[in-house]
Amino acid sequence: MIIVMNPEATKEQLNMVIDKLTKVGLKVHLSEGSTRTIIGVIGDKRFVAELPIEAMDGVEKMVSVTVDYKLVSREFKQEDTIVDVAGVLIGGNHLAVMAGPCAVESREQLFQSAEIVKKCGAQFLRGGAYKPRTSPYAFQGLEVKGLEMLAEARAKTGLRIVTEVVDVESVPVVSAYADMLQIGSRNMQNFQLLKTVGKTNKPVLLKRGLSATINEWLNAAEYIMSEGNYNVVLCERGIRTYEEYTRNTLDLSAVAAVKNISHLPIIVDPSHGTGRWKLVSPMARAGIAAGADGLMIEVHPNPAEALSDGKQSLTPENFAITMQEVSNIGKIMGKVFI
């Protein structure tokens, strides 16, 4: 349910409505647009129906939100959300690129990667310190040592850090080092983890699940936002289909769909979406052309020696070319690196 206030509504009238709602145990979220304010009401709709809200001064109307994901929906908020990650903006006309190795392997490898992606114009360094892998025998990450290396790389380059948090227990330690918390595909419906990161003050990058529908994905974002953290960025990273040539099927139609039904920013991960380095650049270009607000790209100083996902990682030279191409398309779409 949303409550639309009159354009002339005073602050006092707004506060009276909020007070009426909170007294019966309902949660509220304000969306203040250029012309009017909307109150998002979270909780049992029956409590709202029993209150004389539409009779209160300053209230224009009450509208029932037709989708489950109320806070995420564009029905609730018309304007695009812009997420601020330690001074770097994602959304609107701001084009963000998160790049780096799949996993933090060593200080030398990470610092080389950081210098490469910084030089080419990326604003974020991505790198996994905790690595949930399909096989229990695969490289699982350096954990806290990896986080410490990421923090060193940030201090050296100024890049913001985005890294994955894999369980509830690791949220505090990852939050102490990262600028942005990544929820990986396998954890998209780990609801306790979503609730936990929703209680932090860290922006969250939410990857789409392996076989998740758009509805399921947006409801996962709702879990985070319902806990009070509204700084959520979605990431399309491909879904599992019957196609075997690519690692996943990169669903670029999801970018356009999300832009239509949600106000949240969305980026594209063509590395996991294809699993083949030769397809990363074309799909990166296509993602920006489809309206994405940024990219997540795996880059490694020497992909042939990578401990994970080497075959989908770009070399420094290929990443530089990709960034130039993406920049050109971004300008056409009205999006620029800032």
Summary of the structure (lengths in Angstrom):
residues: 338
radius of gyration: 20.9
end to end distance: 36.2
largest distance: 67.7
contacts: 1216
relative contact order: 0.13
helix: 39%
strand: 21%
